Amino acid sequence: MNYTLYCNGSFYQNGSFRPDSEEEENHLVKLYPQYTDQTMDHFGGAVTDSAGYVFSLMKAEDQETLLDAYFGENGLNYRLLRVPIDSCDFSLEQYEAAPDGDPSHFDLSRPLRYILPMLEAIKARKPDIRLMLSPWSPPKLFKDNHQRHGGGKCLPEYYSAWAEYICGYIRALVERGFVISCISLQNEPHAVQTWDSCIWTAEEEKEFLVNHMKPALIKNGFSDIEIFIWDHNKERVLDRALCTLDGEGRKAADGIAFHWYSGDHFDALQQVHALFPEKKLLLSENCFEYRFYDAEALVHARTTVAHEFIGDLESGANSFLDWNMVLDKQGGPNYVGNYCCAPFLYEIEKCSLQKQSVFDALWHFTHFIPSGSRRILSSSFSRDVEKTAFLRPDGSIVLVLQNLAERKKISISINDFIVEVEVPGESLMTMEIGI
């Protein structure tokens, strides 16, 4: 049984397993491929107005470099893209496709001005790409505060109209040849923001889901599109699931989307996975916001992202979406100054595409764990050695392992075979194991 090992974004070594003598091991990582848990769906990122705008300013060769990094043979192998419904903070300004709320009056010339060309360039490279649509706010007409920002609520008398509006967005993209895989009901429904935002309680979300959004999808011929609730931070994910997924809500929703901005809370995901095992768990957004992370903290971006992915995967997550695929050097444009990092930043004045350290962390997962892979059970000797492992559709196994401590020798055991590898300190490694 042979393996190939990669470390910190590069090839590290090849080797072979030997028969396991089953002696006591002090530094052992154990894999159990005969026992599986959740199935992996998709990895991906977001095509926002800002990302599309920066993409439009890039030289043709830089565009190709970017697309190859995400979708090429040796790239991230993205399969799902998150697209905002109307404007979000990563837009050049606020806009709505139909300010009067009537889907028959849709004008997508502004909402898709920069998004659509980038999506079409991606589809030309990866024809089977799928989309997730997420709203940051209903139209101003539908809200009690009559504005897209500052929270507010969608007025109940507009719930059905809002569901039809979302279906109008779906139809417009389907007619342009895109596959819509899923939607979320509201981005961050618990946050009042200076940018596009809207508050939904769990009871309101359930009402909208069961009596308006689900029926609208069925009526419009979109019954195969999955619906994700919450789409906000993990610390309250169990609370939201217990309420919104009670009774008819459980039948109507396909999963729970979550963000990473409020800490680990892996146990919260584990509890949701245990109580609602049939529901998918989707990390729909993660990035480093410059208002919280300085340059020194971003040096450890690879470690932080790997810690998040391993913890979420071990807790039952099925899909992971990074945030903007590309931004300018400042981390925008962003009409409210909420600048963030991205796997690629583009210095427009110098026409310079710059890969960030977070890219290598993503690669160790997205490149090696294809859709349809199933997580296998595993154990580690230390909390300093984080791990997750998957059985791929071709029968091979991939182990992603992060060593948070000093250099050490680690034994990896699978079935009746074992191998010892030397792991550098503070490293991220991926092992492909042929069975």
C-alpha positions, 0 to 999 in steps of 0.5 A: 500500500503506497502513499504520496504526501504533500506539505504546506502546498508542495510535494513532500515524499512518496512511500509505502506502508508495512504490515502493522505489528500492533505494538503500542504506539505513542504518536499514532493516528488511526484510520477506520475506512470501514466506518463512514459518516457524512458525504462530501458535496462541494467546495467553492467560493463566491462571485460577488459584484466586487469580485466580478468588478476586479476580474473585469479589470484584470489582463486576459492572462491574469484572468486565465491564471486565476481560473486555472488556479481555481478550476485547473487540473492542479487547482482548487477544483471548485464545484459550487459558487455563491452569488448574492441576490441583489447587492451586498457589502461586496458591491460597488453600491446598493442595487435591486433587480426590481425596485417595485418588487415585481419579478416580471419587471426584473432588470438585471443589467446592474445586478449582473453587470460584473457577476455574469461575465465572471460566471460565464468565464468560469462556466466556459472552463467548468461547464458543470459549475453549480450556484448557490444564491443568497439574499442580503436583503429583500427589496426596500419596498418589502421592509418595515424600515424601507431601506436595504441596510440597517437590519429591518424586517420583511413585512409578512404581507410581502412574504409571498412576493419575496419568495417569487422575487427569489424565484425570478432570480433563479429563473434568470440564471437558469435561462442563461444556462446555469445550474442552481444547486441551492439557496439560503433564505437570508444571509446573517439573519441575526445581524443589523449591519451598515450594509444590506441586512434583514432580521428574521427570527426563527419563527419568521424564518420557519413561516417563510420557509414552510408557507412561502419559499418552499411552495414557490419553488415547487410552483415554479418548477424548482423543487430540486433546489435545496433550501438552507436555513440560518446562514450565520455564525455557529454559536446559535446554529443549534438554537436556530435548528431546534426552532426552525426545523421543528415540525413542518420546517424539518420537512421543508429545509434541506440543511443549515448554512453557517459562518465561522466568524464567532469562534470554533463551536464545533460541538454545536455542529456535532449536536446539530449533526446528531439531532438532524442527521439527514440535514446537510451542514454547509459553511457558506462564508469564511474570510479574514476581515481586516478590521479584526485581523492585522498583517501579523495574524494573516501570517497564520492564515493557513493554520487558522483555515485548516483548523476550521476545515478540520473541525467542521468536517469532523463535526459533520459538514458537507460543503465549504464555500470561501468568500470572494474569489478575488479582490483588489489590493485593499480587500475591496471594493466594498461600498461600506469599507468592510475590507477582507482578504481573499485567496487572490488580491489584484493590484490594479495599477501594476496589473499584479495578481498576488496569491495569498497564504490562505490559498495553500490551506484551501488546496490541501482540502479542495484539491484532494477531496472530490464530491462523493467522498465519505468521511471515515472515522479516525483518532489522533494521539494529541490535540496538537495533531488535528486530522480528518480523513475521507474515502474517495469514490475511487476507493483511495483514502485521503488524510489531511493532518495539521501539526500545531506543535514542533517537528515529530515522527507520527505513525499512521495506521490503516487496517493491518498496515502502518507507516511512520512519517516525519512531520515538520513543525506547524505544518499542514499535510495531505496524504493520498493512500492507494488501497 
